[in-house]
Amino acid sequence: PYAYRRDNSIVTMDIGMEAYDYTDGNWAWWSEALKHPKGVWTAPYFDSGAGNTLMITFSQPFGSEANWFGVVTTDLALSSLPQRLGVAADQLLVVDDNSMLIYRPGASLTEQISLKDWLSPNSNTDLKALTSAQSHEVQLTDKDNVVYLASIVSVEPLGWHVVVLTPEQHLLTAVLGDSA
C-alpha cells in the first residue's frame, strides 16, 4: 500500500500493482533500506508512477532482519520545502553534501546544477567556505549578479545546508524607505 497527498486529498494505491516493481533494485527507498536497519534517506529522485514529483524518502525496514516484512517510508516533496520551512520560494536555497542544489529560486527542480554554477563566476564561495564560516550569515552573489545576505543552517542527518536569501537591494530599500 502507498498513500500520498494530491492537492487537499490523500490518494492510495497498491504501488506494486499500479506503479512499478519496487523490488527490482532500482529504487533506493526499498533496496537501500533493507541494508540499513536503522533507516536511510535517499538522494533526491523523481517518483514517476506514484507521487509523481521530485522527492526524498526516509525508509526503514520492519520485521526480522533475517526476513524483513517490508519497508515503511515517508516522502518529502521538494517543491513543498518553502511552505514547510515558512520561507518564500524565491528566498530559499538548499545545497546537498555534494554541492548540488536541491532547491533554488525560480528554477525547475528536475534541472540539477551545482552551487558553483548558481553563484557568480567571480565568486570565491563554495560549500566548504559557506559551512566553515565563523558566522552563519554571509554575502552571496548569484550568476545574475544579484547580491544576497544569506543565513545558513546545517541539516545534519542529510548533510544538507538550508540557505535563506535576502536580496541586499530589499534590505537597502527597507532601510532607506524607513529613514525617508
FENJO-V263979 format. One record per residue. N is the residue number from 1. RES is the residue in three letters. PSI is psi in radians with two decimals (NA if undefined). OMEGA is omega in radians with two decimals (none if undefined). Layout:
BEGIN
<<N | RES | PSI | OMEGA> <N | RES | PSI | OMEGA>>
END
This chain:
BEGIN
<<1 | PRO | 2.54 | 3.13> <2 | TYR | 2.37 | 3.10> <3 | ALA | 2.49 | 3.11> <4 | TYR | 2.82 | 3.13> <5 | ARG | 2.42 | 2.95> <6 | ARG | 1.95 | -3.04> <7 | ASP | -2.08 | -3.12> <8 | ASN | 0.36 | -3.12> <9 | SER | 2.89 | 3.08> <10 | ILE | 2.20 | 3.12> <11 | VAL | 2.38 | 3.10> <12 | THR | 2.66 | 3.12> <13 | MET | 2.84 | 2.96> <14 | ASP | 1.77 | -2.99> <15 | ILE | -0.61 | -3.13> <16 | GLY | -0.52 | -3.13> <17 | MET | -0.64 | -2.98> <18 | GLU | -0.21 | -3.04> <19 | ALA | -1.18 | -3.06> <20 | TYR | 2.95 | 3.07> <21 | ASP | 1.71 | -3.08> <22 | TYR | -0.17 | -3.13> <23 | THR | 0.09 | -3.04> <24 | ASP | 0.00 | 3.11> <25 | GLY | -0.09 | -3.13> <26 | ASN | -0.12 | -3.02> <27 | TRP | 1.87 | -3.09> <28 | ALA | -0.57 | -3.11> <29 | TRP | -0.38 | 3.09> <30 | TRP | -1.03 | -2.99> <31 | SER | -0.70 | 3.12> <32 | GLU | -0.57 | 3.12> <33 | ALA | -0.64 | -3.13> <34 | LEU | -0.36 | 3.12> <35 | LYS | -0.18 | -3.05> <36 | HIS | 1.54 | -3.09> <37 | PRO | -0.46 | -3.14> <38 | LYS | 0.04 | 3.09> <39 | GLY | 2.82 | -3.09> <40 | VAL | 2.54 | 3.01> <41 | TRP | 2.44 | 3.05> <42 | THR | 2.86 | 2.91> <43 | ALA | 2.82 | 3.09> <44 | PRO | 2.47 | 3.11> <45 | TYR | 2.73 | 3.07> <46 | PHE | 2.07 | -3.09> <47 | ASP | 1.48 | 3.14> <48 | SER | 2.17 | 3.09> <49 | GLY | -0.36 | 3.12> <50 | ALA | -1.53 | 3.14> <51 | GLY | -0.44 | -3.14> <52 | ASN | 0.84 | 3.12> <53 | THR | 2.84 | 3.03> <54 | LEU | 2.23 | -3.04> <55 | MET | 2.99 | 2.89> <56 | ILE | 2.75 | -3.08> <57 | THR | 2.37 | 2.93> <58 | PHE | 2.21 | -3.10> <59 | SER | 2.49 | 3.07> <60 | GLN | 2.24 | 3.12> <61 | PRO | 2.72 | 3.06> <62 | PHE | 2.74 | -3.05> <63 | GLY | -2.80 | -3.14> <64 | SER | 2.39 | -3.13> <65 | GLU | -0.51 | 3.11> <66 | ALA | -0.44 | -3.10> <67 | ASN | 1.41 | -3.10> <68 | TRP | 2.49 | 3.05> <69 | PHE | -0.57 | -3.11> <70 | GLY | -2.90 | -3.12> <71 | VAL | 2.28 | 3.04> <72 | VAL | 2.42 | -3.08> <73 | THR | 2.77 | 2.89> <74 | THR | 2.32 | -3.08> <75 | ASP | 2.63 | 3.03> <76 | LEU | 1.94 | 3.07> <77 | ALA | 2.15 | -3.07> <78 | LEU | -0.49 | 3.12> <79 | SER | -0.33 | -3.12> <80 | SER | -0.03 | -3.09> <81 | LEU | -0.85 | -3.12> <82 | PRO | -0.79 | -3.13> <83 | GLN | -0.79 | -3.11> <84 | ARG | -0.57 | -3.14> <85 | LEU | -0.18 | -3.13> <86 | GLY | 0.61 | -3.12> <87 | VAL | 2.45 | 3.09> <88 | ALA | 2.45 | -3.07> <89 | ALA | -0.58 | -3.11> <90 | ASP | 0.10 | 3.13> <91 | GLN | 0.29 | -3.07> <92 | LEU | 2.33 | 3.06> <93 | LEU | 2.25 | 3.09> <94 | VAL | 2.18 | -3.06> <95 | VAL | 2.28 | 3.11> <96 | ASP | -3.13 | -3.07> <97 | ASP | -0.10 | 3.06> <98 | ASN | 0.28 | -3.12> <99 | SER | 0.35 | 3.06> <100 | MET | 2.51 | -3.14> <101 | LEU | 2.09 | 3.09> <102 | ILE | -0.63 | 3.11> <103 | TYR | 2.45 | 3.08> <104 | ARG | 2.73 | -3.10> <105 | PRO | 2.44 | 2.95> <106 | GLY | 0.60 | -3.10> <107 | ALA | 2.77 | 3.04> <108 | SER | 2.32 | -3.13> <109 | LEU | -0.31 | -3.13> <110 | THR | -0.29 | 3.10> <111 | GLU | 1.90 | -3.10> <112 | GLN | 2.18 | 3.03> <113 | ILE | 2.82 | 3.14> <114 | SER | 2.87 | 3.06> <115 | LEU | -0.71 | 3.13> <116 | LYS | -0.69 | 3.13> <117 | ASP | -0.49 | -3.13> <118 | TRP | -0.59 | -3.10> <119 | LEU | 2.82 | 3.05> <120 | SER | 2.48 | 3.09> <121 | PRO | -0.40 | -3.14> <122 | ASN | -0.04 | -3.07> <123 | SER | 2.42 | 3.06> <124 | ASN | -0.02 | -3.03> <125 | THR | 2.42 | 2.96> <126 | ASP | -3.11 | -3.08> <127 | LEU | -0.72 | -3.13> <128 | LYS | -0.74 | 3.12> <129 | ALA | -0.68 | 3.12> <130 | LEU | -0.78 | -3.01> <131 | THR | -0.31 | -3.14> <132 | SER | 0.00 | -3.14> <133 | ALA | 2.51 | 3.12> <134 | GLN | -0.60 | -3.13> <135 | SER | 2.65 | 3.07> <136 | HIS | 0.17 | 3.07> <137 | GLU | 2.26 | 3.13> <138 | VAL | 2.92 | 3.05> <139 | GLN | 2.29 | 3.11> <140 | LEU | 2.59 | 3.04> <141 | THR | 2.19 | -3.12> <142 | ASP | 3.09 | -3.06> <143 | LYS | -0.30 | 3.07> <144 | ASP | 0.18 | -3.14> <145 | ASN | 0.47 | 2.98> <146 | VAL | 2.22 | -3.12> <147 | VAL | 2.32 | -3.10> <148 | TYR | 2.59 | 2.81> <149 | LEU | 2.19 | -3.03> <150 | ALA | 2.29 | 3.03> <151 | SER | 2.32 | -2.98> <152 | ILE | 2.40 | 3.03> <153 | VAL | 2.50 | 3.13> <154 | SER | 2.55 | 3.04> <155 | VAL | 1.61 | -2.95> <156 | GLU | -0.81 | -3.08> <157 | PRO | -0.46 | -3.09> <158 | LEU | -0.29 | -3.04> <159 | GLY | 0.35 | -3.14> <160 | TRP | 2.88 | 3.05> <161 | HIS | 2.17 | 3.10> <162 | VAL | 2.21 | -3.09> <163 | VAL | 2.11 | 3.06> <164 | VAL | 2.13 | -3.04> <165 | LEU | 2.31 | 3.00> <166 | THR | 2.02 | 3.12> <167 | PRO | 2.29 | -3.14> <168 | GLU | -0.64 | -3.13> <169 | GLN | -0.63 | 3.10> <170 | HIS | -0.70 | 3.11> <171 | LEU | -0.80 | 3.14> <172 | LEU | -0.75 | 3.13> <173 | THR | -0.74 | 3.13> <174 | ALA | -0.77 | -3.12> <175 | VAL | -0.84 | -3.12> <176 | LEU | -0.60 | 3.12> <177 | GLY | -0.65 | 3.13> <178 | ASP | -0.49 | -3.08> <179 | SER | -0.15 | -3.10> <180 | ALA | NA | none>>
END
